[in-house]
Amino acid sequence: MTQLDPALREPRGATPPAAPLVFTGDDLEHGKRTRHTWLWIAGLLGALLITLPVAVGLGPVAIEAGTVLQILRQHLSGGQMIGAWTDSEESIVLLLRGPRVLLGAAVGAGLALAGVALQALTRNILAEPYLLGVTSGASTLSAASILFGTAAGIGSVSLAGSAFAGALAAGIAVFLLARVGSQMTSTRLVLAGVSVGYVLHALTSLLIFASDDPNAGRSVLFWTLGSLGQATGQSALLTWAVVLGTLVLLLLWSRPLDALAIGDSTAQTLGISPAKLRAAVMIVTALCVGALVAASGGIGFVGLIIPHIARLCVGSTHRKLLPVAALLGAIFLVWADVLARTAMAPQELPLGIVTALLGAPLLFVLVRKLNPTQ
């Protein structure tokens, strides 16, 4: 049997060496923050599920939320429509307000997601979808379609297609102007977006001025200020598909976005290419905003205000920020649309006016809460 060298033997009564310490982070604090985020998500999701049937029931013809749920349940189950409601109430729920409320929730969520992404890309707290010029591009082509019959005889599908094509064209223009060589900085992105937006806004005004039809000019004005009046079940489902796809992609890029929001040097240190990330996120954001504008026209302030409110709730980590911002945006725009169609009934206010009136006071409050050094 091999004998242990006496020099290596442990002295009697000696205390055995302590196990090496391994840093595991503040698990308690991390768990607390995670529970806090999940509580916000669960609470906002519950609020949205309550908001949807209540909002559907509000209008010139009031319908109780319970009746709305019964109509929807029987419609989804394929059963015969028998209940304590009239045919007109059924049509209002299924054909008018139901698609409108679903589309409003999708557009609000999508605009909030776009605002979060753009504020990370540009490191600018005032960034929103209008910054890209995408909204202006959609408005310009839709104005040309309405005023000069570019898509005459095809109907509203062509109008949505024109808006989507204009949004993509504007996004590509901003991308090409901001990209010098293989680099795309946040400053160039902001300047390119502002420049393209101003040019397209001026072109839209020129188209309205050149038209002899005052009714068409009013239609263009209503389109540029946003409306959910053209909502259909198909457009609502398609918009939701685009928004959910955007949410998934941005969540996959949440850690790179965290690094990019700190600075390009930090992102490069972590092996992230800021130019490639900006290009990818900008393309996805432009596609999303193009689909939103094609469905509802230009709606401002949602992408600017909602991300800041979400940060006050759960902080700036994008993995937590993105779902909370999407839910807040959906709830905000649904109630803004309720106000737009009921405040001056039977006349409907442009949705962009309502979001501006609601968003401006919130922006004032946020400005007051900013750090004095910002």
Number of C-alpha atoms within 10 A of each C-alpha: 3 4 5 8 7 8 7 7 8 10 10 6 6 7 8 8 6 6 6 6 6 6 6 6 8 9 9 9 10 11 11 12 15 14 12 13 20 15 12 19 21 13 14 20 18 12 14 19 12 13 19 23 22 20 23 26 24 17 17 10 9 11 20 13 18 12 18 23 17 16 21 18 13 14 14 9 8 9 9 8 16 11 12 8 14 11 11 10 18 19 13 19 23 19 14 18 24 24 24 28 28 24 31 32 28 29 32 28 32 31 32 32 32 33 30 31 29 29 23 25 28 21 17 14 16 15 22 25 31 21 24 31 31 35 32 30 32 34 31 27 26 30 28 21 20 20 22 16 11 16 17 13 8 10 9 14 12 17 23 24 20 25 31 29 21 26 32 24 19 26 26 17 18 26 22 14 16 21 16 11 7 7 14 20 16 21 14 18 24 21 16 22 24 16 17 22 22 13 13 22 19 14 19 24 15 12 18 23 12 12 14 11 12 12 11 16 20 12 14 25 18 17 25 27 21 24 25 23 18 13 21 20 16 11 22 21 15 16 24 21 13 19 26 16 14 20 20 13 13 23 18 13 17 19 15 22 27 18 20 23 22 12 17 18 14 16 20 14 10 11 10 17 16 24 16 13 18 24 17 13 21 22 16 19 26 25 20 29 30 29 27 33 29 28 30 25 29 26 28 23 25 29 29 24 26 29 29 23 19 24 18 12 16 21 14 18 15 25 17 22 25 28 23 29 33 31 28 25 28 30 25 21 25 25 19 21 26 23 20 22 21 15 14 10 12 10 10 16 20 23 29 24 17 23 24 17 13 16 18 13 11 17 18 10 10 14 12 10 9 9 7 7 4 6
